[in-house]
Amino acid sequence: MLYDILNEKRDLILKIAIEHGIKNVQVFGSVARLEDGPNSDLNLLVEFEKGRNLFDSIQTRN
């Protein structure tokens, strides 16, 4: 389910990650084990570029 969608959107996901200072994206949990179901969530582990953090990625919109 979600695994197939991630594979289809992989290039877009990585492009967005790079734009936000993320250099590595890993999937874990039920999706990574191919055990996801209709109520599963998506668990991502991300690694930021040196000197960047989660707060750098938060965008404020007016």
C-alpha positions in Angstrom: 0.0 0.0 0.0 2.1 2.9 1.3 5.3 1.2 0.1 4.1 1.4 -3.5 3.1 5.0 -3.2 6.6 5.8 -1.7 8.3 4.1 -4.6 6.2 6.1 -7.1 6.9 9.4 -5.4 10.6 8.6 -4.4 12.2 11.3 -6.6 9.7 14.0 -5.4 10.2 13.0 -1.8 14.0 13.2 -2.1 13.8 16.5 -4.0 11.7 18.1 -1.2 14.0 16.6 1.5 17.0 18.2 -0.1 15.2 21.6 -0.4 14.7 21.4 3.4 18.3 20.4 4.3 17.7 16.7 4.7 20.4 14.5 3.3 19.1 11.1 4.2 15.5 9.7 4.5 14.8 6.2 5.8 11.5 4.4 6.2 11.0 2.2 9.2 8.1 0.3 10.9 5.3 -1.6 9.2 5.8 0.1 5.8 9.5 -0.9 5.7 8.5 -4.5 6.7 5.8 -4.5 4.0 3.2 -5.1 6.7 1.3 -1.9 6.4 -2.5 -1.8 6.3 -5.2 0.7 5.8 -4.7 2.3 9.2 -0.9 2.3 9.1 1.1 5.5 9.5 4.3 6.4 7.8 7.5 6.4 9.9 10.5 8.3 8.6 13.9 8.8 10.0 15.7 11.8 8.6 19.3 13.0 8.8 19.8 16.8 8.4 22.8 18.4 6.7 25.5 19.5 9.2 24.4 22.7 10.9 20.7 22.2 10.1 17.9 20.9 12.3 14.1 20.4 12.5 13.5 24.1 13.2 15.2 25.1 10.0 12.6 23.0 8.1 9.6 24.6 9.7 8.0 27.1 7.4 5.8 29.9 8.6 3.1 31.1 6.3 1.0 34.3 6.7 
